[in-house]
Amino acid sequence: MIHFKNHFRNGFSLIETVIALTIIAVSIGSFAVLQQKVFRRVIFNTFKIQRLYYLKNMLLLPKINLENSSSQLAVNQKESKKIEKTFTDPETKVVYEQLPIPSDSALSRFEGLYQERVTAEWFEADKKRIADLYHYGFEMQEKKSEAR
């Protein structure tokens, strides 16, 4: 058994303390960087989900605004409707368009069928991002009664 000069010594030496503090600092630092990346990703995905709500809600907006005058919702073959709205949190420009079905499409033979397109535009990391949401709607056309 090896005897040291001061075998009644209690506590740690300075080198042991510095090494322990270095290990703790490295582990806490790596956890802080990981936590920052997780928070950044959560915020990014929250904004993506929020923009999706904007897109889906813009599909309902024309129907709510024009529910009393349903004849204004009908789209002729040459007519289209457009509504623009800008949201601030997150900064997003949303455009609703109600478009007629193109005449060269196979769907054009259905009377009262129309296409709804909602487009969201925003800037993310100095790049312009665009997302589109398409929906098809159908409105029954009233048949004109023929005079006998």
One Martini backbone bead per residue (centre of mass of N, CA, C, O) as a GRO file, in nm:
protein
  148
    1MET     BB    1   0.097   0.037   0.022
    2ILE     BB    2   0.046   0.370  -0.047
    3HIS     BB    3   0.183   0.659   0.097
    4PHE     BB    4   0.098   0.968   0.164
    5LYS     BB    5   0.167   1.256   0.311
    6ASN     BB    6  -0.162   1.329   0.294
    7HIS     BB    7  -0.401   1.103   0.426
    8PHE     BB    8  -0.618   1.344   0.538
    9ARG     BB    9  -0.736   1.424   0.279
   10ASN     BB   10  -0.988   1.649   0.158
   11GLY     BB   11  -1.116   1.637  -0.153
   12PHE     BB   12  -1.014   1.825  -0.436
   13SER     BB   13  -0.839   1.900  -0.689
   14LEU     BB   14  -0.796   2.128  -0.934
   15ILE     BB   15  -0.789   1.933  -1.176
   16GLU     BB   16  -1.048   1.774  -1.112
   17THR     BB   17  -1.236   2.020  -1.126
   18VAL     BB   18  -1.178   2.109  -1.418
   19ILE     BB   19  -1.261   1.845  -1.555
   20ALA     BB   20  -1.554   1.836  -1.451
   21LEU     BB   21  -1.640   2.115  -1.568
   22THR     BB   22  -1.581   2.044  -1.864
   23ILE     BB   23  -1.782   1.813  -1.893
   24ILE     BB   24  -2.033   1.977  -1.816
   25ALA     BB   25  -2.008   2.199  -2.036
   26VAL     BB   26  -2.023   2.015  -2.284
   27SER     BB   27  -2.298   1.882  -2.224
   28ILE     BB   28  -2.468   2.144  -2.199
   29GLY     BB   29  -2.396   2.263  -2.476
   30SER     BB   30  -2.513   2.030  -2.648
   31PHE     BB   31  -2.804   2.056  -2.537
   32ALA     BB   32  -2.850   2.351  -2.626
   33VAL     BB   33  -2.820   2.303  -2.930
   34LEU     BB   34  -3.041   2.091  -2.956
   35GLN     BB   35  -3.272   2.267  -2.845
   36GLN     BB   36  -3.254   2.486  -3.064
   37LYS     BB   37  -3.321   2.301  -3.303
   38VAL     BB   38  -3.597   2.212  -3.201
   39PHE     BB   39  -3.729   2.491  -3.182
   40ARG     BB   40  -3.690   2.571  -3.478
   41ARG     BB   41  -3.860   2.333  -3.593
   42VAL     BB   42  -4.123   2.398  -3.447
   43ILE     BB   43  -4.166   2.679  -3.567
   44PHE     BB   44  -4.165   2.598  -3.864
   45ASN     BB   45  -4.408   2.392  -3.842
   46THR     BB   46  -4.614   2.593  -3.731
   47PHE     BB   47  -4.618   2.776  -3.982
   48LYS     BB   48  -4.709   2.559  -4.179
   49ILE     BB   49  -4.979   2.498  -4.039
   50GLN     BB   50  -5.092   2.785  -4.045
   51ARG     BB   51  -5.098   2.806  -4.357
   52LEU     BB   52  -5.298   2.573  -4.397
   53TYR     BB   53  -5.534   2.717  -4.258
   54TYR     BB   54  -5.550   2.949  -4.455
   55LEU     BB   55  -5.618   2.780  -4.701
   56LYS     BB   56  -5.877   2.641  -4.592
   57ASN     BB   57  -6.031   2.908  -4.511
   58MET     BB   58  -6.039   3.030  -4.804
   59LEU     BB   59  -6.254   2.824  -4.906
   60LEU     BB   60  -6.488   2.949  -4.710
   61LEU     BB   61  -6.511   3.259  -4.748
   62PRO     BB   62  -6.699   3.293  -5.004
   63LYS     BB   63  -6.943   3.139  -4.882
   64ILE     BB   64  -6.989   3.329  -4.641
   65ASN     BB   65  -7.005   3.609  -4.794
   66LEU     BB   66  -7.219   3.468  -5.030
   67GLU     BB   67  -7.479   3.319  -4.907
   68ASN     BB   68  -7.712   3.522  -4.993
   69SER     BB   69  -7.564   3.525  -5.295
   70SER     BB   70  -7.548   3.246  -5.483
   71SER     BB   71  -7.530   3.363  -5.776
   72GLN     BB   72  -7.229   3.469  -5.744
   73LEU     BB   73  -7.089   3.177  -5.740
   74ALA     BB   74  -7.135   3.139  -6.014
   75VAL     BB   75  -6.966   3.000  -6.300
   76ASN     BB   76  -6.872   3.082  -6.584
   77GLN     BB   77  -6.672   3.014  -6.855
   78LYS     BB   78  -6.541   3.334  -6.835
   79GLU     BB   79  -6.538   3.338  -6.518
   80SER     BB   80  -6.367   3.494  -6.233
   81LYS     BB   81  -6.255   3.475  -5.893
   82LYS     BB   82  -6.098   3.714  -5.651
   83ILE     BB   83  -5.909   3.680  -5.337
   84GLU     BB   84  -5.725   3.888  -5.112
   85LYS     BB   85  -5.489   3.809  -4.838
   86THR     BB   86  -5.318   3.932  -4.541
   87PHE     BB   87  -5.093   3.794  -4.315
   88THR     BB   88  -4.885   3.841  -4.017
   89ASP     BB   89  -4.902   3.546  -3.848
   90PRO     BB   90  -4.751   3.472  -4.067
   91GLU     BB   91  -4.621   3.613  -4.340
   92THR     BB   92  -4.905   3.608  -4.570
   93LYS     BB   93  -5.019   3.548  -4.901
   94VAL     BB   94  -5.362   3.509  -5.002
   95VAL     BB   95  -5.521   3.340  -5.288
   96TYR     BB   96  -5.842   3.338  -5.428
   97GLU     BB   97  -5.975   3.113  -5.687
   98GLN     BB   98  -6.239   3.105  -5.928
   99LEU     BB   99  -6.251   2.863  -6.182
  100PRO     BB  100  -6.290   2.758  -6.478
  101ILE     BB  101  -6.319   2.510  -6.687
  102PRO     BB  102  -6.156   2.407  -6.934
  103SER     BB  103  -6.253   2.332  -7.261
  104ASP     BB  104  -6.023   2.090  -7.297
  105SER     BB  105  -6.161   1.942  -7.079
  106ALA     BB  106  -6.342   1.670  -6.961
  107LEU     BB  107  -6.499   1.849  -6.732
  108SER     BB  108  -6.665   2.060  -6.915
  109ARG     BB  109  -6.942   1.888  -6.945
  110PHE     BB  110  -7.001   1.993  -6.659
  111GLU     BB  111  -7.241   2.160  -6.517
  112GLY     BB  112  -7.113   2.365  -6.246
  113LEU     BB  113  -6.814   2.325  -6.266
  114TYR     BB  114  -6.535   2.408  -6.045
  115GLN     BB  115  -6.236   2.584  -5.957
  116GLU     BB  116  -6.025   2.592  -5.666
  117ARG     BB  117  -5.766   2.832  -5.574
  118VAL     BB  118  -5.501   2.833  -5.331
  119THR     BB  119  -5.248   3.083  -5.260
  120ALA     BB  120  -4.929   3.085  -5.102
  121GLU     BB  121  -4.710   3.356  -4.991
  122TRP     BB  122  -4.357   3.351  -4.888
  123PHE     BB  123  -4.079   3.421  -4.677
  124GLU     BB  124  -3.780   3.202  -4.658
  125ALA     BB  125  -3.468   3.255  -4.637
  126ASP     BB  126  -3.483   3.456  -4.893
  127LYS     BB  127  -3.732   3.287  -5.009
  128LYS     BB  128  -3.979   3.210  -5.226
  129ARG     BB  129  -4.290   3.075  -5.132
  130ILE     BB  130  -4.521   2.816  -5.260
  131ALA     BB  131  -4.875   2.728  -5.214
  132ASP     BB  132  -5.118   2.487  -5.321
  133LEU     BB  133  -5.486   2.463  -5.339
  134TYR     BB  134  -5.720   2.226  -5.452
  135HIS     BB  135  -6.070   2.256  -5.570
  136TYR     BB  136  -6.386   2.107  -5.628
  137GLY     BB  137  -6.696   2.228  -5.755
  138PHE     BB  138  -7.064   2.218  -5.724
  139GLU     BB  139  -7.344   2.360  -5.908
  140MET     BB  140  -7.661   2.371  -5.941
  141GLN     BB  141  -7.862   2.399  -6.216
  142GLU     BB  142  -8.125   2.565  -6.327
  143LYS     BB  143  -8.396   2.477  -6.495
  144LYS     BB  144  -8.560   2.574  -6.766
  145SER     BB  145  -8.878   2.632  -6.833
  146GLU     BB  146  -9.088   2.542  -7.076
  147ALA     BB  147  -9.303   2.665  -7.288
  148ARG     BB  148  -9.636   2.549  -7.411
   0.00000   0.00000   0.00000
